[in-house]
Amino acid sequence: MGTVKADEVRIPKSVRDAVSRHERVLVLSRDHPVLAIVHLDDAPGLPAPRRVPVRELGLRLASLPVADEEFAADMAEVLGLAGEAPEDPWGQS
């Protein structure tokens, strides 16, 4: 199965909304159906996405090690070397 990144596809909001309601959307090319957009939970033959409850995420985050003081000092040094960030990093002032 091929994949494509979400930022490479333009899907109108109305279609995204319909799919989020588990409605199938048929895409036409020259009045001929070429593909269907379906909610991942409704796609036959594909594994359902793994969902992790928020409570479990919180427990996982709480079990991560805390950054030590040396890490904080290293990060401060890196930020000092990098200098100030431009007001608009994309140059669209």
N, C-alpha and C positions, 0 to 999 in steps of 0.2 A: 504494500500500500504506500502510495506517495503521500508526502506531507508538504504543507506550505505555511510560512510564518504569517501570523495574523496581520502584521503590518504590510504584507504584500497583497492583501485582499481588501477590496472595498465592498463592504456589505452595508446597505442602508439601515438606518435605525429601525425602520418599520419591519424589516426582515429579521433583524436581531431580536426585536421584541416578540415577533410571531414565533420564532424558534424557541425563545425562552419559555413560551407558553406551550411548548411541545407541538406546535403546528409545523407541518412539513411545507416547505416552500419550493416550488418548481421553478427552475431557471430555464428560460427559453432563448434560443438563438435562431433568428430568422423564423420565428413561430414554431420551432421544433424544440421539444424538451431535450436538454443536454445534461442536466444534473439536478439533483434534489438536495436541499439543505435541510438537515434534520438535527434535532437535539442529540447530543452524544449518547444520552441515556437510551434513546430510541433507535440507535443505529444497530442493525442486526450484525452479529459476528464481531463486534468490537467490544473490548473490555470496558466496563463502566469505569469512569474516572474514580480514583481512590479519594474518598473524602475523609478528612480527619476532623473530629469534633473540636470545637474551640477549646474546650476544657483540656483535651489531650494535648493540643498545641501549647497551651499554657504550662502544662506539666513538663513537656519536652524542653521548652525554653528555660524553665526554672532549673532544670537539671544540667544546663550547660555551664561550663566553667566561667568564672568571672575574670575579666581581663585584669591583669596585675598592674601595679603602678608603673613598672618599666614600660609596658605597652602604651599606657597613656602618655608617658614622657616621649616615647618614640613617635607617636602620632602628632604630638605638639611640635616636635622638631620637623617632621615632614611638612606640616602645615606652614611652619615658619619659612622653610626652604621654598615652598611653592609660591609664596607671596599672596597678595590679595586677589580674590576672584574678580573678574570683570563684572560690571553691573549687569550686562547682558552677554552671557558667554556665547550666544549664537550670533552676535553682531547685528541685531535688529533693533537698535536703540530707537 
